[in-house]
Amino acid sequence: MQITLLKSKLHHANVTHSELDYEGSCAIDGMLLAAANIQEYEQIQIYNLANGERFTTYAIRAEDHSGIISVNGAAAHKASPGDRIIICTYAILSQQEAVVYKPTLVYLDSNNRIKDTRNAIPVQVA
């Protein structure tokens, strides 16, 4: 049996641009793509903390060290500059692979700079 697990996450990314007429769906600073192990043209899920929108698109590369997170094309209707978003990718693994698998989690500050990286989400407590 195969299961789908979180592969990578850019947590609390700040949308810097929203370009309705730009080709490509979500431009992400190239260094952030590398840090989160997201490939150019890989399918991504975006969760908008500002308005609750959840949508699927794909990643394209923005200039390294630019801090750019640009939601483009039709997706531009779902996020605006200043919105905080979570960008996730997923992987399909066998149950045997899943036992030892760890995701890549990248936590960002308000300028889309890396403030922390982890391989696990802390247990939620009451």
MMTF fields as JSON, N, C-alpha, C and O atoms, coordinates in Angstrom:
{
  "mmtfVersion": "1.0.0",
  "mmtfProducer": "UNKNOWN",
  "numBonds": 503,
  "numAtoms": 504,
  "numGroups": 126,
  "numChains": 1,
  "numModels": 1,
  "chainsPerModel": [1],
  "groupsPerChain": [126],
  "chainIdList": ["A"],
  "bondAtomList": [4, 2, 8, 6, 12, 10, 16, 14, 20, 18, 24, 22, 28, 26, 32, 30, 36, 34, 40, 38, 44, 42, 48, 46, 52, 50, 56, 54, 60, 58, 64, 62, 68, 66, 72, 70, 76, 74, 80, 78, 84, 82, 88, 86, 92, 90, 96, 94, 100, 98, 104, 102, 108, 106, 112, 110, 116, 114, 120, 118, 124, 122, 128, 126, 132, 130, 136, 134, 140, 138, 144, 142, 148, 146, 152, 150, 156, 154, 160, 158, 164, 162, 168, 166, 172, 170, 176, 174, 180, 178, 184, 182, 188, 186, 192, 190, 196, 194, 200, 198, 204, 202, 208, 206, 212, 210, 216, 214, 220, 218, 224, 222, 228, 226, 232, 230, 236, 234, 240, 238, 244, 242, 248, 246, 252, 250, 256, 254, 260, 258, 264, 262, 268, 266, 272, 270, 276, 274, 280, 278, 284, 282, 288, 286, 292, 290, 296, 294, 300, 298, 304, 302, 308, 306, 312, 310, 316, 314, 320, 318, 324, 322, 328, 326, 332, 330, 336, 334, 340, 338, 344, 342, 348, 346, 352, 350, 356, 354, 360, 358, 364, 362, 368, 366, 372, 370, 376, 374, 380, 378, 384, 382, 388, 386, 392, 390, 396, 394, 400, 398, 404, 402, 408, 406, 412, 410, 416, 414, 420, 418, 424, 422, 428, 426, 432, 430, 436, 434, 440, 438, 444, 442, 448, 446, 452, 450, 456, 454, 460, 458, 464, 462, 468, 466, 472, 470, 476, 474, 480, 478, 484, 482, 488, 486, 492, 490, 496, 494, 500, 498],
  "bondOrderList": [1, 1, 1, 1, 1, 1, 1, 1, 1, 1, 1, 1, 1, 1, 1, 1, 1, 1, 1, 1, 1, 1, 1, 1, 1, 1, 1, 1, 1, 1, 1, 1, 1, 1, 1, 1, 1, 1, 1, 1, 1, 1, 1, 1, 1, 1, 1, 1, 1, 1, 1, 1, 1, 1, 1, 1, 1, 1, 1, 1, 1, 1, 1, 1, 1, 1, 1, 1, 1, 1, 1, 1, 1, 1, 1, 1, 1, 1, 1, 1, 1, 1, 1, 1, 1, 1, 1, 1, 1, 1, 1, 1, 1, 1, 1, 1, 1, 1, 1, 1, 1, 1, 1, 1, 1, 1, 1, 1, 1, 1, 1, 1, 1, 1, 1, 1, 1, 1, 1, 1, 1, 1, 1, 1, 1],
  "groupList": [{"groupName": "MET", "atomNameList": ["N", "CA", "C", "O"], "elementList": ["N", "C", "C", "O"], "formalChargeList": [0, 0, 0, 0], "bondAtomList": [1, 0, 2, 1, 3, 2], "bondOrderList": [1, 1, 2], "singleLetterCode": "M", "chemCompType": "L-PEPTIDE LINKING"}, {"groupName": "GLN", "atomNameList": ["N", "CA", "C", "O"], "elementList": ["N", "C", "C", "O"], "formalChargeList": [0, 0, 0, 0], "bondAtomList": [1, 0, 2, 1, 3, 2], "bondOrderList": [1, 1, 2], "singleLetterCode": "Q", "chemCompType": "L-PEPTIDE LINKING"}, {"groupName": "ILE", "atomNameList": ["N", "CA", "C", "O"], "elementList": ["N", "C", "C", "O"], "formalChargeList": [0, 0, 0, 0], "bondAtomList": [1, 0, 2, 1, 3, 2], "bondOrderList": [1, 1, 2], "singleLetterCode": "I", "chemCompType": "L-PEPTIDE LINKING"}, {"groupName": "THR", "atomNameList": ["N", "CA", "C", "O"], "elementList": ["N", "C", "C", "O"], "formalChargeList": [0, 0, 0, 0], "bondAtomList": [1, 0, 2, 1, 3, 2], "bondOrderList": [1, 1, 2], "singleLetterCode": "T", "chemCompType": "L-PEPTIDE LINKING"}, {"groupName": "LEU", "atomNameList": ["N", "CA", "C", "O"], "elementList": ["N", "C", "C", "O"], "formalChargeList": [0, 0, 0, 0], "bondAtomList": [1, 0, 2, 1, 3, 2], "bondOrderList": [1, 1, 2], "singleLetterCode": "L", "chemCompType": "L-PEPTIDE LINKING"}, {"groupName": "LYS", "atomNameList": ["N", "CA", "C", "O"], "elementList": ["N", "C", "C", "O"], "formalChargeList": [0, 0, 0, 0], "bondAtomList": [1, 0, 2, 1, 3, 2], "bondOrderList": [1, 1, 2], "singleLetterCode": "K", "chemCompType": "L-PEPTIDE LINKING"}, {"groupName": "SER", "atomNameList": ["N", "CA", "C", "O"], "elementList": ["N", "C", "C", "O"], "formalChargeList": [0, 0, 0, 0], "bondAtomList": [1, 0, 2, 1, 3, 2], "bondOrderList": [1, 1, 2], "singleLetterCode": "S", "chemCompType": "L-PEPTIDE LINKING"}, {"groupName": "HIS", "atomNameList": ["N", "CA", "C", "O"], "elementList": ["N", "C", "C", "O"], "formalChargeList": [0, 0, 0, 0], "bondAtomList": [1, 0, 2, 1, 3, 2], "bondOrderList": [1, 1, 2], "singleLetterCode": "H", "chemCompType": "L-PEPTIDE LINKING"}, {"groupName": "ALA", "atomNameList": ["N", "CA", "C", "O"], "elementList": ["N", "C", "C", "O"], "formalChargeList": [0, 0, 0, 0], "bondAtomList": [1, 0, 2, 1, 3, 2], "bondOrderList": [1, 1, 2], "singleLetterCode": "A", "chemCompType": "L-PEPTIDE LINKING"}, {"groupName": "ASN", "atomNameList": ["N", "CA", "C", "O"], "elementList": ["N", "C", "C", "O"], "formalChargeList": [0, 0, 0, 0], "bondAtomList": [1, 0, 2, 1, 3, 2], "bondOrderList": [1, 1, 2], "singleLetterCode": "N", "chemCompType": "L-PEPTIDE LINKING"}, {"groupName": "VAL", "atomNameList": ["N", "CA", "C", "O"], "elementList": ["N", "C", "C", "O"], "formalChargeList": [0, 0, 0, 0], "bondAtomList": [1, 0, 2, 1, 3, 2], "bondOrderList": [1, 1, 2], "singleLetterCode": "V", "chemCompType": "L-PEPTIDE LINKING"}, {"groupName": "GLU", "atomNameList": ["N", "CA", "C", "O"], "elementList": ["N", "C", "C", "O"], "formalChargeList": [0, 0, 0, 0], "bondAtomList": [1, 0, 2, 1, 3, 2], "bondOrderList": [1, 1, 2], "singleLetterCode": "E", "chemCompType": "L-PEPTIDE LINKING"}, {"groupName": "ASP", "atomNameList": ["N", "CA", "C", "O"], "elementList": ["N", "C", "C", "O"], "formalChargeList": [0, 0, 0, 0], "bondAtomList": [1, 0, 2, 1, 3, 2], "bondOrderList": [1, 1, 2], "singleLetterCode": "D", "chemCompType": "L-PEPTIDE LINKING"}, {"groupName": "TYR", "atomNameList": ["N", "CA", "C", "O"], "elementList": ["N", "C", "C", "O"], "formalChargeList": [0, 0, 0, 0], "bondAtomList": [1, 0, 2, 1, 3, 2], "bondOrderList": [1, 1, 2], "singleLetterCode": "Y", "chemCompType": "L-PEPTIDE LINKING"}, {"groupName": "GLY", "atomNameList": ["N", "CA", "C", "O"], "elementList": ["N", "C", "C", "O"], "formalChargeList": [0, 0, 0, 0], "bondAtomList": [1, 0, 2, 1, 3, 2], "bondOrderList": [1, 1, 2], "singleLetterCode": "G", "chemCompType": "PEPTIDE LINKING"}, {"groupName": "CYS", "atomNameList": ["N", "CA", "C", "O"], "elementList": ["N", "C", "C", "O"], "formalChargeList": [0, 0, 0, 0], "bondAtomList": [1, 0, 2, 1, 3, 2], "bondOrderList": [1, 1, 2], "singleLetterCode": "C", "chemCompType": "L-PEPTIDE LINKING"}, {"groupName": "ARG", "atomNameList": ["N", "CA", "C", "O"], "elementList": ["N", "C", "C", "O"], "formalChargeList": [0, 0, 0, 0], "bondAtomList": [1, 0, 2, 1, 3, 2], "bondOrderList": [1, 1, 2], "singleLetterCode": "R", "chemCompType": "L-PEPTIDE LINKING"}, {"groupName": "PHE", "atomNameList": ["N", "CA", "C", "O"], "elementList": ["N", "C", "C", "O"], "formalChargeList": [0, 0, 0, 0], "bondAtomList": [1, 0, 2, 1, 3, 2], "bondOrderList": [1, 1, 2], "singleLetterCode": "F", "chemCompType": "L-PEPTIDE LINKING"}, {"groupName": "PRO", "atomNameList": ["N", "CA", "C", "O"], "elementList": ["N", "C", "C", "O"], "formalChargeList": [0, 0, 0, 0], "bondAtomList": [1, 0, 2, 1, 3, 2], "bondOrderList": [1, 1, 2], "singleLetterCode": "P", "chemCompType": "L-PEPTIDE LINKING"}],
  "groupTypeList": [0, 1, 2, 3, 4, 4, 5, 6, 5, 4, 7, 7, 8, 9, 10, 3, 7, 6, 11, 4, 12, 13, 11, 14, 6, 15, 8, 2, 12, 14, 0, 4, 4, 8, 8, 8, 9, 2, 1, 11, 13, 11, 1, 2, 1, 2, 13, 9, 4, 8, 9, 14, 11, 16, 17, 3, 3, 13, 8, 2, 16, 8, 11, 12, 7, 6, 14, 2, 2, 6, 10, 9, 14, 8, 8, 8, 7, 5, 8, 6, 18, 14, 12, 16, 2, 2, 2, 15, 3, 13, 8, 2, 4, 6, 1, 1, 11, 8, 10, 10, 13, 5, 18, 3, 4, 10, 13, 4, 12, 6, 9, 9, 16, 2, 5, 12, 3, 16, 9, 8, 2, 18, 10, 1, 10, 8],
  "groupIdList": [1, 2, 3, 4, 5, 6, 7, 8, 9, 10, 11, 12, 13, 14, 15, 16, 17, 18, 19, 20, 21, 22, 23, 24, 25, 26, 27, 28, 29, 30, 31, 32, 33, 34, 35, 36, 37, 38, 39, 40, 41, 42, 43, 44, 45, 46, 47, 48, 49, 50, 51, 52, 53, 54, 55, 56, 57, 58, 59, 60, 61, 62, 63, 64, 65, 66, 67, 68, 69, 70, 71, 72, 73, 74, 75, 76, 77, 78, 79, 80, 81, 82, 83, 84, 85, 86, 87, 88, 89, 90, 91, 92, 93, 94, 95, 96, 97, 98, 99, 100, 101, 102, 103, 104, 105, 106, 107, 108, 109, 110, 111, 112, 113, 114, 115, 116, 117, 118, 119, 120, 121, 122, 123, 124, 125, 126],
  "secStructList": [7, 3, 3, 3, 3, 3, 3, 3, 3, 3, 3, 3, 3, 3, 7, 7, 3, 3, 3, 6, 6, 1, 1, 1, 1, 3, 3, 3, 3, 2, 2, 2, 2, 2, 2, 2, 6, 7, 7, 6, 6, 7, 3, 3, 3, 3, 3, 3, 6, 6, 6, 7, 7, 3, 3, 3, 3, 3, 3, 3, 3, 3, 7, 6, 6, 1, 7, 7, 3, 3, 3, 3, 4, 4, 4, 4, 4, 4, 7, 7, 6, 6, 7, 3, 3, 3, 3, 3, 3, 3, 3, 3, 3, 3, 2, 2, 2, 2, 2, 2, 7, 7, 7, 3, 3, 3, 3, 3, 7, 6, 6, 1, 7, 3, 3, 3, 3, 3, 1, 1, 7, 7, 7, 7, 7, 7],
  "xCoordList": [0.842, 0.0, 0.889, 1.975, 0.405, 1.117, 0.29, -0.94, 0.987, 0.312, 0.946, 2.101, 0.176, 0.652, 1.035, 0.225, 2.281, 2.791, 3.3, 3.652, 3.332, 3.917, 5.379, 6.149, 5.763, 7.158, 7.927, 9.03, 7.31, 8.001, 6.99, 5.839, 7.467, 6.582, 7.388, 8.455, 6.852, 7.318, 6.236, 5.149, 6.531, 5.525, 5.555, 6.608, 4.39, 4.185, 4.944, 5.522, 4.933, 5.488, 4.623, 3.404, 5.248, 4.558, 4.443, 5.459, 3.211, 3.005, 3.538, 3.112, 4.47, 5.066, 4.449, 4.454, 3.915, 3.322, 2.107, 2.016, 1.182, 0.028, -0.179, -0.7, 0.231, 0.31, -0.673, -0.379, -1.822, -2.861, -2.392, -2.737, -1.617, -1.227, 0.168, 0.71, 0.764, 2.102, 2.013, 1.19, 2.859, 2.898, 3.508, 4.462, 2.976, 3.478, 2.632, 1.998, 2.608, 1.606, 2.065, 1.381, 3.171, 3.68, 5.195, 5.883, 5.708, 7.159, 7.669, 7.147, 8.693, 9.263, 10.76, 11.43, 11.285, 12.727, 13.459, 13.168, 14.402, 15.122, 15.812, 15.897, 16.306, 16.954, 15.929, 16.251, 14.703, 13.656, 13.212, 12.93, 13.149, 12.846, 13.862, 13.49, 15.136, 16.19, 16.106, 16.222, 15.908, 15.856, 14.702, 14.818, 13.583, 12.397, 12.327, 11.373, 13.327, 13.348, 12.13, 11.514, 11.799, 10.715, 11.349, 12.174, 10.969, 11.515, 10.687, 9.479, 11.347, 10.628, 9.623, 9.949, 8.42, 7.29, 6.625, 5.718, 7.065, 6.428, 5.066, 4.893, 4.116, 2.8, 2.929, 3.623, 2.256, 2.237, 0.795, -0.084, 0.587, -0.667, -0.395, 0.621, -1.29, -1.152, -2.362, -3.507, -2.08, -3.112, -2.972, -1.96, -3.99, -3.935, -4.514, -5.705, -3.664, -4.104, -4.993, -5.765, -4.891, -5.656, -7.128, -8.003, -7.411, -8.794, -9.315, -10.454, -8.484, -8.926, -8.875, -9.205, -8.472, -8.376, -7.337, -6.283, -7.658, -6.734, -6.769, -7.838, -5.591, -5.593, -4.309, -3.283, -4.406, -3.302, -2.76, -3.524, -1.442, -0.801, 0.582, 0.788, 1.526, 2.879, 3.887, 3.578, 5.094, 6.149, 6.998, 7.317, 7.36, 8.385, 9.432, 9.17, 10.603, 11.727, 11.684, 11.493, 11.868, 12.102, 13.58, 14.269, 14.048, 15.445, 15.895, 15.204, 17.082, 17.662, 17.843, 18.224, 17.563, 17.735, 16.831, 17.061, 15.812, 14.923, 13.792, 13.219, 13.468, 12.327, 10.989, 9.941, 11.009, 9.774, 8.919, 9.391, 7.657, 6.597, 5.486, 4.742, 5.373, 4.424, 3.377, 3.701, 2.126, 1.025, 0.512, 0.06, 0.583, 0.373, -0.793, -1.3, -1.208, -2.275, -3.585, -3.84, -4.415, -5.722, -5.599, -6.482, -4.507, -4.301, -4.166, -4.351, -3.846, -3.706, -5.006, -4.991, -6.121, -7.401, -7.536, -8.431, -6.652, -6.781, -5.8, -5.887, -4.856, -3.886, -3.433, -3.27, -3.234, -2.82, -1.516, -1.202, -0.749, 0.463, 0.142, -0.838, 1.0, 0.812, 0.125, 0.202, -0.552, -1.174, -0.088, 0.953, -0.329, 0.562, 0.011, -1.183, 0.887, 0.476, 1.393, 2.502, 0.908, 1.706, 1.754, 0.716, 2.954, 3.151, 3.64, 4.658, 2.916, 3.249, 3.374, 2.733, 4.207, 4.261, 4.061, 4.25, 3.678, 3.4, 4.115, 4.42, 4.379, 5.038, 4.256, 3.661, 4.264, 3.62, 4.711, 5.666, 4.552, 5.556, 4.91, 3.713, 5.728, 5.248, 5.194, 5.828, 4.453, 4.39, 5.76, 6.068, 6.577, 7.92, 8.778, 9.504, 8.694, 9.43, 8.94, 9.728, 7.635, 7.034, 7.517, 7.535, 7.903, 8.341, 9.555, 9.668, 10.458, 11.686, 11.709, 12.675, 10.656, 10.611, 10.479, 9.781, 11.156, 11.052, 10.849, 11.597, 9.863, 9.645, 10.665, 11.378, 10.722, 11.556, 10.632, 9.793, 10.79, 9.923, 10.759, 11.731, 10.368, 11.112, 10.19, 9.117, 10.622, 9.836, 10.434, 11.639, 9.55, 10.003, 9.598, 8.611, 10.387, 10.013, 9.177, 8.858, 8.825, 7.938, 8.581, 7.882, 9.906, 10.623, 10.981, 11.802, 10.364, 10.618, 12.066, 12.629, 12.652, 13.983, 13.817, 12.907, 14.684, 14.59, 14.952, 16.025, 14.029, 14.332, 14.531, 15.109, 14.053, 14.218, 13.926, 13.147, 14.543, 14.217, 14.075, 14.777, 13.169, 12.922, 12.546, 12.347, 12.456, 11.994, 10.79, 10.377, 10.222, 9.032, 8.239, 8.793, 6.948, 6.066, 5.866, 5.555, 6.04, 5.866, 4.465, 3.488, 4.396, 3.119, 2.245, 2.703, 1.0, 0.081, -0.428, -0.841, -0.396, -0.86, -2.066, -2.304, -2.806, -4.015, -3.662, -4.554],
  "yCoordList": [-1.178, 0.0, 1.244, 1.249, 2.29, 3.561, 4.613, 4.569, 5.56, 6.652, 7.981, 8.027, 9.048, 10.378, 11.116, 11.245, 11.602, 12.32, 13.697, 13.931, 14.596, 15.916, 15.752, 15.107, 16.334, 16.285, 17.508, 17.4, 18.683, 19.912, 21.01, 20.956, 22.024, 23.124, 24.406, 24.421, 25.488, 26.848, 27.472, 27.784, 27.654, 28.065, 29.568, 30.151, 30.189, 31.63, 32.473, 33.507, 32.019, 32.846, 34.089, 34.031, 35.194, 36.46, 36.703, 36.777, 36.829, 37.089, 38.49, 39.475, 38.563, 39.854, 40.434, 41.65, 39.572, 40.0, 39.136, 37.991, 39.692, 38.974, 39.465, 40.56, 38.657, 39.083, 38.291, 37.165, 38.868, 38.198, 37.827, 36.751, 38.682, 38.457, 37.863, 37.909, 37.307, 36.74, 35.246, 34.561, 34.734, 33.302, 32.576, 33.06, 31.455, 30.687, 30.94, 31.99, 30.024, 30.086, 30.616, 31.471, 30.17, 30.749, 30.823, 29.803, 32.045, 32.246, 32.304, 33.047, 31.508, 31.4, 31.615, 31.029, 32.462, 32.696, 31.358, 30.4, 31.292, 30.06, 29.434, 28.21, 30.254, 29.716, 29.047, 28.072, 29.566, 28.944, 27.631, 26.667, 27.59, 26.321, 25.255, 24.137, 25.605, 24.654, 24.234, 23.051, 25.197, 24.906, 23.971, 23.126, 24.131, 23.313, 22.059, 21.288, 21.846, 20.673, 20.654, 19.611, 21.83, 21.953, 22.177, 23.074, 21.373, 21.509, 22.49, 22.618, 23.177, 24.046, 23.203, 22.107, 23.711, 23.079, 21.978, 21.307, 21.786, 20.793, 21.305, 22.493, 20.396, 20.763, 21.188, 20.544, 22.272, 22.758, 23.019, 23.276, 22.944, 23.346, 24.644, 24.765, 25.615, 26.876, 27.042, 26.876, 27.372, 27.602, 29.043, 29.412, 29.866, 31.294, 31.537, 31.325, 31.984, 32.242, 33.479, 33.615, 34.383, 35.635, 35.423, 36.086, 34.493, 34.372, 32.934, 32.696, 31.981, 30.588, 29.856, 28.671, 30.521, 29.85, 28.732, 28.875, 27.623, 26.497, 26.132, 25.867, 26.114, 25.837, 25.155, 25.213, 24.501, 23.754, 24.53, 25.073, 24.581, 25.221, 24.587, 23.455, 25.287, 24.753, 25.863, 27.05, 25.45, 26.392, 26.759, 25.905, 28.028, 28.475, 29.235, 29.7, 29.352, 29.973, 31.487, 32.036, 32.149, 33.592, 33.805, 32.866, 34.998, 35.343, 34.897, 35.116, 34.26, 33.84, 35.033, 36.122, 34.809, 35.8, 37.023, 38.043, 36.933, 38.075, 38.158, 39.227, 37.038, 36.987, 36.956, 37.05, 36.824, 36.871, 35.627, 34.492, 35.881, 34.883, 35.547, 36.374, 35.187, 35.838, 34.84, 33.852, 35.101, 34.245, 34.803, 35.947, 33.989, 34.475, 33.797, 32.768, 34.401, 33.846, 33.809, 34.673, 32.814, 32.709, 32.643, 33.115, 32.061, 31.964, 33.336, 33.465, 34.361, 35.716, 36.216, 37.139, 35.618, 35.983, 35.444, 35.856, 34.524, 33.842, 34.322, 33.896, 35.213, 35.726, 37.115, 37.398, 37.965, 39.347, 39.634, 38.978, 40.621, 40.996, 41.287, 41.956, 40.761, 40.905, 39.72, 39.563, 38.87, 37.675, 36.716, 36.588, 36.051, 34.983, 33.669, 33.395, 32.853, 31.579, 30.46, 30.696, 29.25, 28.048, 27.332, 27.087, 27.001, 26.311, 24.898, 24.726, 23.89, 22.495, 21.659, 21.934, 20.64, 19.591, 18.259, 18.148, 17.263, 15.943, 14.881, 15.094, 13.74, 12.612, 11.338, 11.179, 10.437, 9.138, 8.134, 7.944, 7.496, 6.555, 5.232, 5.157, 4.193, 2.92, 3.031, 3.908, 2.159, 2.193, 1.924, 2.451, 1.12, 0.855, 2.125, 2.428, 2.865, 4.125, 5.153, 5.919, 5.156, 6.145, 6.012, 6.996, 4.819, 4.593, 5.448, 5.918, 5.656, 6.407, 7.786, 8.534, 8.117, 9.362, 10.587, 10.549, 11.678, 12.964, 14.065, 14.126, 14.928, 16.035, 17.15, 17.173, 18.069, 19.267, 20.441, 20.814, 21.018, 22.098, 23.365, 23.388, 24.42, 25.679, 26.774, 27.017, 27.428, 28.482, 29.837, 30.059, 30.744, 32.033, 33.193, 33.116, 34.273, 35.504, 36.365, 35.924, 37.559, 38.407, 38.899, 39.408, 38.755, 39.134, 37.92, 38.014, 36.792, 35.533, 35.08, 34.511, 35.338, 34.823, 33.625, 33.595, 32.658, 31.443, 31.762, 32.295, 31.421, 31.598, 30.26, 30.213, 29.159, 27.844, 26.775, 27.004, 25.629, 24.456, 23.273, 23.181, 22.381, 21.199, 20.032, 20.177, 18.869, 17.673, 17.053, 15.945, 17.769, 17.26, 18.44, 19.496, 18.237, 19.239, 18.829, 17.671, 19.769, 19.41, 18.852, 19.233, 17.963, 17.385, 18.505, 19.288, 18.582, 19.587, 19.129, 17.982, 20.034, 19.724, 20.592, 21.63, 20.154, 20.888, 22.168, 22.904],
  "zCoordList": [0.0, 0.0, 0.0, 0.578, -0.657, -0.671, 0.058, 0.054, 0.686, 1.37, 0.951, 0.529, 1.074, 0.72, 1.995, 2.913, 2.049, 3.217, 2.816, 1.659, 3.776, 3.566, 3.17, 3.882, 2.04, 1.584, 2.073, 2.61, 1.871, 2.261, 2.535, 2.101, 3.281, 3.645, 3.796, 4.411, 3.22, 3.498, 4.361, 3.874, 5.64, 6.621, 6.833, 7.092, 6.721, 6.918, 5.897, 6.234, 4.649, 3.572, 3.409, 3.57, 3.094, 2.886, 1.384, 0.693, 0.867, -0.557, -0.87, -0.268, -1.817, -2.191, -3.454, -3.645, -4.32, -5.583, -5.888, -5.444, -6.646, -7.146, -8.575, -8.789, -9.553, -10.952, -11.816, -12.216, -12.102, -12.874, -14.277, -14.766, -14.938, -16.324, -16.5, -17.604, -15.443, -15.548, -15.794, -15.186, -16.686, -16.953, -15.764, -15.156, -15.446, -14.318, -13.098, -12.994, -12.19, -11.153, -9.818, -9.257, -9.274, -8.024, -8.113, -8.068, -8.241, -8.282, -6.842, -6.011, -6.571, -5.228, -5.321, -6.172, -4.44, -4.33, -4.496, -3.779, -5.435, -5.733, -4.541, -4.447, -3.631, -2.436, -1.51, -0.831, -1.483, -0.68, -1.304, -0.593, -2.648, -3.31, -2.908, -2.554, -2.963, -2.622, -1.157, -0.839, -0.274, 1.162, 1.505, 2.393, 0.792, 1.062, 0.2, 0.308, -0.654, -1.529, -2.463, -2.68, -3.007, -3.982, -5.352, -5.517, -6.318, -7.662, -8.477, -8.277, -9.391, -10.307, -11.095, -11.553, -11.248, -11.918, -11.096, -11.587, -9.851, -8.984, -8.518, -8.247, -8.431, -7.91, -6.455, -5.668, -6.107, -4.73, -4.302, -5.125, -3.012, -2.399, -1.656, -0.972, -1.783, -1.063, -0.157, -0.578, 1.095, 2.099, 2.56, 3.155, 2.287, 2.593, 3.984, 4.212, 4.913, 6.279, 6.372, 7.321, 5.394, 5.437, 5.076, 5.634, 4.137, 3.676, 3.634, 3.232, 4.046, 4.088, 2.761, 2.711, 1.68, 0.372, 0.433, 1.053, -0.22, -0.368, -1.842, -2.393, -2.493, -3.931, -4.357, -3.679, -5.518, -6.113, -7.296, -8.095, -7.408, -8.547, -8.708, -8.271, -9.321, -9.457, -9.185, -9.295, -8.829, -8.462, -9.673, -10.501, -9.769, -10.708, -9.907, -8.797, -10.477, -9.775, -9.903, -10.988, -8.762, -8.722, -8.388, -7.989, -8.544, -8.3, -6.907, -5.912, -6.864, -5.585, -4.651, -5.08, -3.375, -2.299, -2.45, -1.8, -3.296, -3.527, -2.514, -2.306, -1.886, -0.98, -1.706, -1.068, -3.032, -3.811, -3.579, -3.657, -3.296, -3.334, -4.141, -3.614, -5.415, -6.311, -6.78, -7.439, -6.437, -6.86, -8.183, -8.246, -9.247, -10.613, -11.312, -10.865, -12.424, -13.241, -12.474, -11.636, -12.755, -12.102, -10.587, -9.871, -10.093, -8.64, -7.985, -6.775, -8.773, -8.23, -7.612, -6.798, -7.988, -7.385, -5.962, -5.224, -5.577, -4.294, -3.236, -2.084, -3.604, -2.635, -3.057, -4.244, -2.077, -2.32, -1.589, -0.596, -2.08, -1.349, 0.12, 0.449, 0.977, 2.416, 3.067, 4.286, 2.277, 2.843, 3.311, 2.667, 4.421, 4.899, 4.373, 4.493, 3.786, 3.212, 3.678, 4.158, 3.526, 3.744, 2.397, 1.782, 1.945, 0.671, 0.982, 1.651, 0.499, 0.795, -0.469, -1.483, -0.385, -1.397, -0.683, 0.529, -1.453, -0.896, -1.72, -2.893, -1.1, -1.775, -1.498, -0.432, -2.466, -2.288, -1.943, -2.697, -0.791, -0.29, 0.078, 0.356, 0.075, 0.6, 2.129, 2.714, 2.754, 4.217, 4.833, 5.902, 4.179, 4.685, 4.627, 5.574, 3.516, 3.392, 4.412, 4.968, 4.646, 5.538, 6.977, 7.716, 7.378, 8.757, 9.107, 10.239, 8.162, 8.443, 7.778, 7.93, 7.047, 6.283, 7.181, 8.194, 6.802, 7.487, 6.447, 5.472, 6.629, 5.694, 5.905, 6.908, 4.951, 5.062, 5.375, 4.555, 6.557, 7.02, 7.177, 7.932, 6.455, 6.463, 6.991, 6.44, 8.061, 8.71, 8.351, 8.47, 7.904, 7.382, 8.288, 9.02, 8.221, 8.903, 7.954, 6.851, 8.355, 7.557, 6.26, 5.384, 6.125, 4.901, 4.045, 3.133, 4.343, 3.629, 3.742, 2.807, 4.89, 5.205, 6.134, 6.962, 5.995, 6.81, 8.253, 8.538, 9.169, 10.585, 11.288, 12.374, 10.674, 11.283, 10.23, 9.306, 10.372, 9.579, 10.526, 11.533, 10.194, 11.02, 10.12, 8.913, 10.755, 10.053, 10.742, 10.399, 11.719, 12.425, 12.968, 13.273, 13.08, 13.68, 15.139, 15.416, 16.078, 17.488, 17.765, 17.12, 18.719, 19.135, 19.701, 20.533, 19.258, 19.788, 21.144, 21.31, 22.106, 23.448, 23.799, 23.182, 24.784, 25.21, 25.932, 26.356]
}
